[in-house]
Amino acid sequence: MSEPDALRFAEGLSFLKGPHFAEGLRFFKGHGTENDFVLLPDPDGTLELTESLVRALCDRRGGIGGDGVLRVVPSRHVAEVAQLADTAPWFMDYRNADGSLAEMCGNGVRVYARYLIDAGLAAAGPLQLVTRGGVRAVHVPAVGDISVDMGRPELQDVPGLTVAVAGWSRSALAVSMGNPHVVVAVPAVADAGDLRQAPTVSPAEAFPEGTNVEFVADAGRSRIEMRVYERGSGETRSCGTGAAAAAFAAARWWGGGGPAAYDVRVPGGDLRVRQTPNGSVHLAGPAVLVASGVLDARWLAAVPAP
């Protein structure tokens, strides 16, 4: 490498801080019902994630490809959650594909937990993880599906809430799972049409930071089907918090208002949602690690600075 090239290389890496980049940035790829993520181990808490780096990583043609990025970092290295480190030693720093911050991800937290177990960083069994949506209790068997306590759904009062897409408009429910969801009932999930563009949610001012939108159809026998448009990512093959919100709404529409207990079919597979007597919702489903590798330093150098 010539001296000018070396200088440009160093300048390109100036915003990527920490010892990770001396040997290349290690990554893992995983998915939960085909909701896929790039995982970046950060044991020392020195990795600075920028929006441009996240977007580049999630690019399905120019990068690794994913619906989001999971930074795997000990809670003690994150000032705002360090006080929880004794009981919840790991913080899930989740970013949407567009680089924006997200409070919680039900599929992502299961993939994150699977990585911790497989990497020998935690033991199989019960595990507490910190997210921006709060502490989540996860149960991770040595093999098989992983379950997570998603907390209590909260029905939000948004008068006149509607979703418009594919030439139609319907009333909807607003449900918080620690992150915002708008759930709309449809005769068939195909009625959502082409979700390459975000559905129109009204009143927009009710969701100043945007919202996830779930389209839910009753499939009978405690089953529902769902498609989802995730804020910051577009239509994804699955959404764990969305499945929990959809099941909660479905119980109000078709379950007589009782506890949510549904098998949820999403384009990427099947999830199970069960509401406990205390109101919290448990989500269970697969979590798969697909690959690992090291990002090429020249590729990293070409990522635009923030």
C-alpha positions as CSV (number, residue, x, y, z in Angstrom):
1,M,0.0,0.0,0.0
2,S,1.4,3.4,-1.0
3,E,1.8,6.2,1.5
4,P,-1.2,8.2,0.1
5,D,-3.3,5.0,0.1
6,A,-2.3,4.3,3.7
7,L,-3.2,7.8,4.8
8,R,-6.7,7.5,3.1
9,F,-7.1,4.1,4.7
10,A,-6.3,5.5,8.2
11,E,-8.7,8.4,7.7
12,G,-11.4,6.1,6.6
13,L,-11.1,4.1,9.8
14,S,-10.8,7.2,12.1
15,F,-14.4,6.9,13.2
16,L,-14.2,3.2,14.0
17,K,-12.7,3.1,17.4
18,G,-11.3,0.3,19.6
19,P,-8.9,-2.6,19.3
20,H,-11.4,-4.6,17.2
21,F,-10.1,-3.0,14.0
22,A,-6.5,-3.8,14.5
23,E,-7.2,-7.4,13.5
24,G,-10.4,-6.9,11.6
25,L,-14.0,-6.7,13.0
26,R,-15.4,-10.1,14.0
27,F,-19.0,-10.7,13.2
28,F,-21.7,-13.4,13.4
29,K,-24.9,-13.9,11.4
30,G,-28.1,-15.3,12.8
31,H,-31.8,-15.3,12.5
32,G,-35.0,-16.0,14.3
33,T,-37.8,-17.2,11.9
34,E,-35.7,-15.5,9.2
35,N,-35.7,-12.1,10.9
36,D,-31.9,-11.8,10.5
37,F,-29.2,-9.9,12.3
38,V,-25.5,-9.1,12.2
39,L,-23.9,-9.7,15.7
40,L,-20.8,-7.8,16.7
41,P,-19.1,-9.0,19.8
42,D,-17.8,-6.0,21.9
43,P,-16.4,-7.5,25.1
44,D,-14.5,-4.3,26.1
45,G,-17.3,-1.9,25.3
46,T,-15.1,0.1,22.9
47,L,-16.9,-0.4,19.6
48,E,-18.5,2.8,18.4
49,L,-21.5,1.9,16.1
50,T,-22.3,4.6,13.6
51,E,-25.5,4.8,11.5
52,S,-23.4,4.5,8.4
53,L,-21.7,1.4,9.6
54,V,-25.0,-0.2,10.6
55,R,-26.5,0.6,7.2
56,A,-23.5,-0.8,5.4
57,L,-23.5,-4.0,7.4
58,C,-27.3,-4.5,6.8
59,D,-27.0,-3.8,3.0
60,R,-28.0,-7.1,1.3
61,R,-25.9,-6.5,-1.7
62,G,-23.0,-4.4,-0.5
63,G,-22.7,-5.8,3.0
64,I,-23.5,-8.8,5.1
65,G,-27.2,-8.3,5.0
66,G,-29.7,-8.1,7.9
67,D,-32.8,-6.6,9.4
68,G,-30.6,-5.1,12.1
69,V,-27.3,-5.2,14.1
70,L,-26.9,-6.6,17.6
71,R,-23.9,-5.3,19.5
72,V,-23.0,-7.9,22.2
73,V,-21.6,-5.8,25.1
74,P,-21.3,-6.4,28.9
75,S,-23.8,-4.2,30.8
76,R,-21.0,-2.9,33.0
77,H,-19.5,-1.1,30.1
78,V,-22.7,0.8,29.3
79,A,-23.2,3.7,31.7
80,E,-27.0,3.9,31.5
81,V,-27.4,0.2,32.5
82,A,-24.2,-0.5,34.5
83,Q,-26.2,-0.7,37.7
84,L,-28.0,-3.8,36.4
85,A,-24.8,-5.7,35.6
86,D,-24.9,-8.0,38.7
87,T,-28.3,-9.5,37.7
88,A,-28.3,-8.8,34.0
89,P,-24.7,-9.0,32.8
90,W,-25.3,-8.4,29.1
91,F,-26.8,-5.5,27.2
92,M,-28.4,-5.9,23.8
93,D,-27.5,-2.8,21.8
94,Y,-29.9,-3.2,18.9
95,R,-30.0,-1.0,15.8
96,N,-32.5,-1.1,13.0
97,A,-31.2,-1.6,9.4
98,D,-31.3,2.2,8.8
99,G,-29.0,2.7,11.8
100,S,-31.7,4.0,14.2
101,L,-31.9,2.8,17.8
102,A,-34.6,0.4,18.8
103,E,-35.9,-0.4,22.3
104,M,-36.5,-4.2,21.9
105,C,-36.5,-7.0,19.4
106,G,-38.1,-10.3,20.4
107,N,-36.4,-12.4,17.7
108,G,-33.1,-10.5,18.2
109,V,-33.0,-11.2,21.9
110,R,-33.3,-14.9,21.2
111,V,-30.5,-14.9,18.7
112,Y,-28.4,-12.8,21.1
113,A,-29.0,-15.4,23.8
114,R,-28.1,-18.3,21.5
115,Y,-24.8,-16.6,20.7
116,L,-24.0,-16.1,24.4
117,I,-24.6,-19.8,25.1
118,D,-22.8,-21.1,22.0
119,A,-19.8,-18.8,22.6
120,G,-19.5,-20.0,26.2
121,L,-20.3,-16.6,27.6
122,A,-23.3,-17.8,29.6
123,A,-24.7,-21.1,30.7
124,A,-27.8,-22.7,29.3
125,G,-30.9,-22.1,31.3
126,P,-32.4,-18.9,32.7
127,L,-30.7,-15.7,31.6
128,Q,-31.4,-12.0,32.3
129,L,-30.6,-9.6,29.4
130,V,-30.8,-5.8,29.4
131,T,-32.5,-4.0,26.5
132,R,-33.5,-0.4,25.9
133,G,-37.1,-1.7,26.7
134,G,-36.0,-3.0,30.1
135,V,-34.7,-6.3,31.5
136,R,-35.9,-9.4,29.8
137,A,-35.9,-12.9,31.3
138,V,-34.8,-15.5,28.7
139,H,-34.8,-19.3,29.0
140,V,-32.1,-20.9,26.7
141,P,-31.9,-24.7,26.4
142,A,-28.7,-26.2,25.2
143,V,-30.6,-27.0,22.0
144,G,-34.1,-26.1,20.7
145,D,-36.4,-23.1,20.9
146,I,-35.7,-20.2,23.1
147,S,-38.4,-18.4,25.1
148,V,-38.4,-14.8,26.4
149,D,-40.7,-13.0,28.8
150,M,-41.7,-9.9,26.7
151,G,-43.3,-8.1,29.6
152,R,-46.9,-6.9,29.7
153,P,-48.5,-5.5,26.5
154,E,-50.1,-2.1,27.0
155,L,-53.1,-1.0,24.9
156,Q,-52.5,2.7,23.9
157,D,-55.4,5.1,23.6
158,V,-55.2,6.6,20.2
159,P,-58.6,7.9,19.1
160,G,-59.3,7.4,15.4
161,L,-56.3,5.2,14.7
162,T,-56.3,3.9,11.2
163,V,-53.9,2.1,8.8
164,A,-54.1,2.8,5.0
165,V,-52.3,0.5,2.5
166,A,-53.0,-1.1,-0.9
167,G,-56.0,1.2,-1.6
168,W,-57.9,0.5,1.7
169,S,-58.0,1.9,5.2
170,R,-59.0,0.2,8.4
171,S,-59.2,1.0,12.1
172,A,-56.4,-0.4,14.3
173,L,-55.1,-0.9,17.8
174,A,-52.0,0.6,19.2
175,V,-50.0,-1.8,21.5
176,S,-46.8,-1.1,23.3
177,M,-44.3,-3.9,23.9
178,G,-41.7,-1.6,25.1
179,N,-41.6,-0.4,21.5
180,P,-44.6,0.9,19.5
181,H,-46.9,-1.3,17.4
182,V,-50.1,-0.7,15.4
183,V,-52.1,-3.8,14.7
184,V,-54.8,-4.1,12.1
185,A,-57.1,-7.1,11.4
186,V,-57.3,-8.2,7.8
187,P,-59.3,-11.1,6.1
188,A,-55.9,-12.4,4.7
189,V,-52.4,-11.2,5.1
190,A,-52.0,-10.8,1.3
191,D,-54.4,-7.9,1.7
192,A,-51.5,-5.8,2.9
193,G,-50.3,-5.8,-0.6
194,D,-46.8,-4.7,-1.6
195,L,-45.1,-3.5,1.6
196,R,-42.1,-1.9,0.0
197,Q,-43.5,1.4,1.1
198,A,-44.5,2.2,4.6
199,P,-48.2,2.0,5.4
200,T,-49.9,5.3,6.3
201,V,-50.7,5.4,10.0
202,S,-53.1,8.2,11.2
203,P,-52.9,10.3,13.3
204,A,-49.1,10.4,12.5
205,E,-48.4,12.7,15.4
206,A,-49.3,9.8,17.8
207,F,-46.0,8.1,16.8
208,P,-43.4,10.9,16.4
209,E,-40.6,8.3,16.2
210,G,-42.6,6.0,13.9
211,T,-44.2,2.6,14.6
212,N,-44.2,-1.0,13.5
213,V,-47.3,-2.1,11.7
214,E,-48.7,-5.7,11.9
215,F,-51.4,-7.1,9.5
216,V,-53.1,-10.0,11.3
217,A,-55.6,-12.7,10.0
218,D,-57.5,-15.2,12.0
219,A,-56.4,-18.7,11.0
220,G,-58.7,-20.6,13.4
221,R,-57.9,-23.0,16.3
222,S,-55.8,-20.4,18.2
223,R,-53.7,-19.6,15.2
224,I,-53.1,-16.3,13.5
225,E,-51.1,-15.2,10.4
226,M,-49.1,-12.0,10.4
227,R,-47.1,-9.8,8.1
228,V,-45.2,-6.8,9.5
229,Y,-43.7,-3.6,8.3
230,E,-40.9,-2.7,10.8
231,R,-39.9,0.9,11.3
232,G,-36.3,1.4,10.2
233,S,-36.2,-1.9,8.3
234,G,-39.3,-2.3,6.0
235,E,-41.2,-5.5,5.6
236,T,-39.3,-8.3,7.4
237,R,-39.9,-12.1,7.5
238,S,-40.8,-12.0,11.2
239,C,-41.0,-9.7,14.2
240,G,-41.0,-11.1,17.8
241,T,-42.5,-8.0,19.5
242,G,-44.9,-7.7,16.6
243,A,-46.1,-11.3,17.2
244,A,-46.6,-10.6,20.8
245,A,-48.6,-7.4,20.0
246,A,-50.6,-9.2,17.3
247,A,-51.5,-12.1,19.7
248,F,-52.6,-9.5,22.3
249,A,-54.8,-7.8,19.8
250,A,-56.2,-11.1,18.4
251,A,-57.3,-12.1,21.9
252,R,-59.4,-8.9,22.1
253,W,-60.8,-9.4,18.6
254,W,-61.4,-13.2,18.5
255,G,-60.5,-14.6,21.9
256,G,-63.2,-13.1,24.0
257,G,-60.7,-10.8,25.7
258,G,-59.0,-13.6,27.5
259,P,-55.2,-14.1,27.8
260,A,-53.4,-14.2,24.5
261,A,-52.5,-17.8,23.5
262,Y,-51.7,-18.1,19.8
263,D,-49.4,-19.9,17.4
264,V,-48.3,-17.1,15.0
265,R,-47.4,-17.9,11.4
266,V,-45.1,-15.4,9.9
267,P,-43.4,-15.6,6.4
268,G,-40.3,-16.9,8.1
269,G,-41.8,-19.7,10.2
270,D,-43.8,-20.1,13.4
271,L,-43.7,-18.5,16.8
272,R,-45.6,-19.3,20.0
273,V,-47.1,-16.6,22.2
274,R,-48.6,-17.3,25.6
275,Q,-49.9,-14.8,28.2
276,T,-49.3,-15.7,31.8
277,P,-51.9,-15.0,34.6
278,N,-49.9,-11.9,35.7
279,G,-50.3,-10.4,32.2
280,S,-46.8,-10.8,30.8
281,V,-46.4,-12.4,27.4
282,H,-43.9,-15.2,26.7
283,L,-42.6,-15.6,23.1
284,A,-41.0,-18.9,22.0
285,G,-39.3,-19.8,18.7
286,P,-36.1,-20.8,17.0
287,A,-32.8,-18.9,17.1
288,V,-30.1,-20.0,14.6
289,L,-26.5,-18.9,14.2
290,V,-25.6,-19.2,10.5
291,A,-22.1,-18.0,10.0
292,S,-19.1,-16.1,11.5
293,G,-16.2,-14.2,9.9
294,V,-14.1,-11.1,9.9
295,L,-15.0,-8.0,8.0
296,D,-12.4,-7.0,5.5
297,A,-10.4,-3.9,6.6
298,R,-10.6,-2.4,3.1
299,W,-14.4,-2.7,3.1
300,L,-14.5,-1.1,6.5
301,A,-12.3,1.8,5.3
302,A,-14.8,2.4,2.5
303,V,-17.7,2.9,4.8
304,P,-18.7,6.6,4.8
305,A,-17.9,8.5,7.9
306,P,-20.9,9.6,10.0
